[in-house]
């Protein structure tokens, strides 16, 4: 339904937002929000998503001081280790702003908050045939697209994705569309074989994975996974590193496969568009492409739990205590129809 200007003028003057207050704790805080100015929109949140790996690091106060500035989320408030308002998977509806945006479902790189004012130049319109709940994955699909642009898979390539978590699973979902010779999901957890089955690709335990790959994408954020990735890569090939190790120390046997077979480890970091596309694509265009890819209902596989916004502080504590699962969705209260 298109929301009129008159309806949009009845806007809230405060919002609730989730803040990490100290290591392992968080709370909802109320804050004032201003009326949107030219080029801005008031967004009412429908859903936000919890990126388990990154947000756990933030929750536990483990962001390394050396890269704290670089790891700021686009619309974060506060500084690491806290108090900090953090998050970047937000889907809402525009309630006030330029006429062409009114009533649109949009994705924004914004923390967990029920209402917020945002530049329209940084909003991504969600296609009508992409459900709002699924659209919280837009930022994760963007990460996977950037890695694919970084690696440039070719016809007949042999590709391995090491680590079948949220990022690895979403990446494999996109790669399955490519005319590859083989695509293998590698994980130490035998339960990830079910994911590979849904995607229609081969699954392998680390000891069974096929080597001589043209490209290996590493997504496990583990020392063992990166070591295995080097073993699976073919001569003169690339390992694309998508993991964020935060404060973990990583030790690699660089005297083995790395030097002997002239391998490359290349970082894929979503803060900048991958170099092979950087001069022809913007961050906004990359997000737009991610939103379009979410028309595939298979991506619903990666939404595995949900809570209400009011329960977010207690739910996150439990969520980070239990491994497993993919994206956790936060549902926000909505006005009565």
DRENKE-585548 format. One line per field, with one value per residue (C-alpha): residue number from 0; residue in one letter; x, y, z. Coordinates in steps of 0.02 Angstrom, whole numbers, plus 32768, in hexadecimal, padded with zeros to 4 digits. Example, Ala and Ser with C-alpha at 12.3 -4.5 7.8 and 13.67 -1.06 7.14 Angstrom:
// DRENKE-585548
n (0;1)
res (A;S)
east (8267;82AC)
north (7F1F;7FCB)
up (8186;8165)
// end
This chain:
// DRENKE-585548
n (0;1;2;3;4;5;6;7;8;9;10;11;12;13;14;15;16;17;18;19;20;21;22;23;24;25;26;27;28;29;30;31;32;33;34;35;36;37;38;39;40;41;42;43;44;45;46;47;48;49;50;51;52;53;54;55;56;57;58;59;60;61;62;63;64;65;66;67;68;69;70;71;72;73;74;75;76;77;78;79;80;81;82;83;84;85;86;87;88;89;90;91;92;93;94;95;96;97;98;99;100;101;102;103;104;105;106;107;108;109;110;111;112;113;114;115;116;117;118;119;120;121;122;123;124;125;126;127;128;129;130;131;132;133;134;135;136;137;138;139;140;141;142;143;144;145;146;147;148;149;150;151;152;153;154;155;156;157;158;159;160;161;162;163;164;165;166;167;168;169;170;171;172;173;174;175;176;177;178;179;180;181;182;183;184;185;186;187;188;189;190;191;192;193;194;195;196;197;198;199;200;201;202;203;204;205;206;207;208;209;210;211;212;213;214;215;216;217;218;219;220;221;222;223;224;225;226;227;228;229;230;231;232;233;234;235;236;237;238;239;240;241;242;243;244;245;246;247;248;249;250;251;252;253;254;255;256;257;258;259;260;261;262;263;264;265;266;267;268;269;270;271;272;273;274;275;276;277;278;279;280;281;282;283;284;285;286;287;288;289;290;291;292;293;294;295;296;297;298;299;300;301;302;303;304;305;306;307;308;309;310;311;312;313;314;315;316;317;318;319;320;321;322;323;324;325;326;327;328;329;330;331;332;333;334;335;336)
res (X;X;X;X;X;X;X;X;X;X;X;X;X;X;X;X;X;X;X;X;X;X;X;X;X;X;X;X;X;X;X;X;X;X;X;X;X;X;X;X;X;X;X;X;X;X;X;X;X;X;X;X;X;X;X;X;X;X;X;X;X;X;X;X;X;X;X;X;X;X;X;X;X;X;X;X;X;X;X;X;X;X;X;X;X;X;X;X;X;X;X;X;X;X;X;X;X;X;X;X;X;X;X;X;X;X;X;X;X;X;X;X;X;X;X;X;X;X;X;X;X;X;X;X;X;X;X;X;X;X;X;X;X;X;X;X;X;X;X;X;X;X;X;X;X;X;X;X;X;X;X;X;X;X;X;X;X;X;X;X;X;X;X;X;X;X;X;X;X;X;X;X;X;X;X;X;X;X;X;X;X;X;X;X;X;X;X;X;X;X;X;X;X;X;X;X;X;X;X;X;X;X;X;X;X;X;X;X;X;X;X;X;X;X;X;X;X;X;X;X;X;X;X;X;X;X;X;X;X;X;X;X;X;X;X;X;X;X;X;X;X;X;X;X;X;X;X;X;X;X;X;X;X;X;X;X;X;X;X;X;X;X;X;X;X;X;X;X;X;X;X;X;X;X;X;X;X;X;X;X;X;X;X;X;X;X;X;X;X;X;X;X;X;X;X;X;X;X;X;X;X;X;X;X;X;X;X;X;X;X;X;X;X;X;X;X;X;X;X;X;X;X;X;X;X;X;X;X;X;X;X;X;X;X;X;X;X)
east (8000;8042;804C;8016;8075;7FEB;7FFE;80BA;80B2;8072;8120;816C;81E7;8242;8282;82C3;836C;83D6;847E;850C;8534;85C5;8611;8584;84F6;847D;83E0;835A;836D;82F3;8336;82F3;82E3;82D6;8260;82AC;82FB;830F;8356;8327;829D;824D;8251;81E9;8246;81F0;8281;8339;83B7;8440;84E3;851A;85D6;85F5;8575;85B4;8662;8617;85AC;8642;86AD;872D;8742;87FF;882F;88A3;8811;8784;876C;876C;86E9;8668;85C0;8581;8504;854C;8546;85C5;8670;86B2;86B1;8616;8599;8575;84DB;850A;84B9;84A4;8414;8376;82D7;824A;81C6;81D7;8152;818B;81FE;8205;8165;81BC;81F5;8153;8114;81AB;81FA;82B3;8355;83CC;8475;8430;8439;83A7;832A;826E;826B;82F9;831E;838E;83D4;836D;840F;8442;839D;8388;82D8;82A2;824C;8192;81AE;822F;81DE;8215;824D;82BF;8303;8366;83E3;840A;84A9;84E5;84C3;8525;85BC;85AE;859D;8638;869B;865F;8692;873A;8758;8708;86D6;86DF;8689;86BD;8713;872A;86F2;86EC;8693;86E3;866B;85B0;8576;850A;8588;85C8;8518;84DB;8578;855B;84A5;84E1;856F;84FB;84B8;8564;8597;8621;8673;8655;861D;863D;8606;8687;8662;8695;85DF;8588;84E2;8511;84F7;843D;8461;84C8;843A;83BE;8435;8450;850D;858D;85B9;865E;86AD;875C;87B1;8748;8751;8790;8831;887B;87F7;87FD;87AF;8797;8726;874F;86BE;86DA;8738;87A6;885F;883B;87C8;8848;88CF;885B;8834;88EC;88F3;885B;8897;88E9;8993;8997;88E2;8888;8841;87BF;87B4;8709;871F;8738;87AA;879C;8816;883C;88F1;8907;8999;89B6;8A36;8A75;8B0A;8A97;8A16;8A1C;8ACD;8AE7;8A4E;8A4F;89A5;8950;88E6;8878;880A;8756;8718;866D;869B;86D9;869C;870F;879B;8768;86C1;86F0;86F8;8650;85E4;85B8;858D;84D8;84D5;851F;8494;8411;8454;844E;8397;836D;83C1;8350;82BC;82F8;8291;8323;836C;82E4;8352;83C5;8345;8341;8302;829E;8277;8218;8276;8246;8297;8338;83A8;8384;837A;8427;8479;842D;844D;8507;8517;84DA;8538;84DD;8452;845B;8408;83A0;8312;82CC;8213;81D6;8128;80BB;8027;7F7D;7F32)
north (8000;80AD;811D;81CF;826A;8291;81E8;81F9;829D;8242;8206;81CC;8244;81B8;810C;8074;802D;7F9B;7FC7;7F56;7F9F;7F32;7E8B;7E0E;7E84;7EF5;7F5C;7FBC;8079;8101;8193;822B;822B;82C7;82E5;82AF;833B;8349;82A7;8245;81CB;818F;80D0;805F;7FBC;7F19;7EA1;7EA8;7E1B;7DE2;7DB6;7D37;7D38;7DF3;7E25;7DA3;7DEE;7E9A;7E56;7E07;7EA3;7E4A;7ECA;7EE5;7F97;7FA3;7F92;7FD7;806F;8003;7F8D;8015;7FE8;806E;80BC;8081;80F3;80E8;8097;7FE8;7F95;7FF7;803A;8025;801D;7F9C;7F3B;7F46;7ED7;7F3F;7F35;7FB2;801A;80D3;8137;81E8;8233;8251;821D;819A;813D;8140;8092;803A;7FA6;7FCE;7F84;7FF0;7FD3;800C;7FC5;7F72;8002;8011;80BB;811E;81AA;8178;81C6;818A;817E;80EE;808F;7FF4;7FD6;7F22;7ED4;7EB1;7DF5;7DED;7DD6;7E56;7DCF;7D7F;7E2A;7E36;7DC7;7E52;7E82;7DCD;7DAF;7E4F;7E01;7D66;7DCC;7E2F;7D8E;7D4B;7DEE;7DDE;7D2C;7D31;7C78;7C39;7BB5;7B07;7B3F;7ACD;7B2D;7B06;7B68;7B3E;7B64;7B4C;7BD6;7C69;7CBC;7C19;7BD7;7C76;7C78;7BC3;7BEF;7C72;7C07;7B75;7BDC;7BE1;7B62;7B18;7A6E;7A51;7AAE;7A63;7A9C;7A67;7A66;7A03;7A00;796B;79C5;7A3E;79B0;79D7;7A89;7A49;79D4;7A65;7AC7;7A33;7A33;79B8;79B5;7979;7966;79B3;7909;78E5;798E;7992;79F1;7A47;7AD1;7B6B;7BD4;7BB1;7C23;7C1A;7C46;7BDF;7C62;7BD6;7BB1;7AFF;7B3C;7BB4;7B2E;7AB6;7B3B;7B46;7A8A;7A88;7B15;7AE4;7B26;7BE3;7BF4;7C65;7C50;7CD8;7CFF;7D37;7D12;7D97;7D4D;7DE6;7DC7;7D11;7CE4;7C81;7C0C;7BC6;7B4A;7BC3;7B51;7ACF;7AEF;7BAD;7BC9;7B24;7B3B;7BF9;7C15;7CBB;7CE9;7D7F;7DDB;7E00;7E8E;7ED8;7F8A;7FA7;7F60;7ED5;7F1F;7EC9;7F29;7FC1;803B;8001;7FD9;803B;7FF6;8025;7FC5;7F2E;7F34;7F46;7EA9;7E4E;7E7D;7E3B;7D94;7D7C;7D56;7CA1;7C50;7BDB;7C6A;7C4B;7BB9;7C34;7C7E;7C04;7C5F;7CF9;7D64;7E05;7EA8;7EBA;7E13;7E36;7E5B;7DB3;7D52;7D88;7D48;7C9B;7CA2;7CC0;7C36;7BB4;7B8F;7B65;7BB2;7C35;7CE1;7D14;7D8A;7E10;7E3A;7EE9;7F18;7F60;7FD7;7F84;7F75)
up (8000;7FD4;806D;8050;8088;8105;8158;8154;81B4;824F;8276;831B;836C;83C9;839C;83F6;83C8;8402;8451;8488;8533;856C;8543;852E;855B;84FF;8518;84BD;84CA;8498;8434;83D9;831C;82B3;8220;817A;8114;8058;8014;80B1;80E0;8180;8182;81F2;820B;81DF;81FE;8226;821A;8290;823A;82BC;829E;8296;8318;8391;8386;83AA;8438;848A;8479;840A;837D;8372;83A0;8309;828E;82F8;8287;81EA;8233;8256;820B;8191;820C;82B0;8348;83D4;83D0;83F1;846B;84A0;84C0;8407;8397;8315;8287;81CB;8191;819B;8132;8147;80F1;80C7;8125;80FF;807D;7FC1;7F68;7EFD;7F9B;7FFE;8029;7FDF;8038;804A;8088;80EE;813E;81E5;8297;82F1;830A;82F5;8299;824B;81D1;8141;80A0;800C;7FA7;801A;8017;7FAC;7F69;7F81;7EE9;7EFF;7EEE;7F7B;8027;80A8;8122;809F;8070;8112;80B7;8039;8095;809C;7FE3;7FC3;801B;7FAD;7F0D;7F39;7F51;7EA9;7E55;7EAC;7E70;7DC2;7DAF;7CFB;7C92;7CCB;7D6B;7E00;7E9B;7F55;7FDD;8084;8112;8102;8176;8143;80CF;8086;806B;8016;7FAA;7F74;7F4C;7ECF;7E8A;7E63;7DD0;7D7C;7CF5;7D62;7D4E;7E07;7EA2;7F4C;7FF9;807A;8134;81CE;8206;81B2;81CF;8143;80C7;80D0;8096;8004;7FD5;7FD1;7F63;7EEF;7F05;7F47;8001;8047;80F1;80FB;80E2;8047;7FEF;7F3B;7F19;7E80;7E88;7E1B;7EA7;7F60;7FC6;807F;80F3;8191;81FA;823A;8233;81F7;816D;8125;812C;80D0;804E;8022;800E;7F9A;7F29;7E86;7E4D;7E34;7E6C;7EE8;7F95;7FB1;806B;80A7;8160;81E4;8269;82DD;836C;8340;831C;8279;8259;81AB;8166;80E1;80C0;8074;7FEA;7FF0;7FAD;7F54;7EE6;7ED6;7F27;7F4A;7FE1;7FB7;8031;7FFF;806D;804A;807B;7FC9;7F24;7EE6;7E7C;7DD8;7DE2;7E49;7DB6;7D6D;7E05;7EA2;7F4D;7F2A;7E87;7EDF;7F62;7ED9;7E86;7F2D;7F45;7E97;7EBB;7F52;7EDF;7EEF;7F7C;7FA2;8009;808C;80C0;8116;818E;821D;82B8;82EA;8381;83A4;83B2;8469;848F;842F;84C8;851C;8479;843D;84DC;84BF;8403;8417;8498;841B;837B;82DB;8278;81F1;81F6;828D;8261;82D5;82BA;82E9;8329;829F;82A5;82A0;81F2)
// end
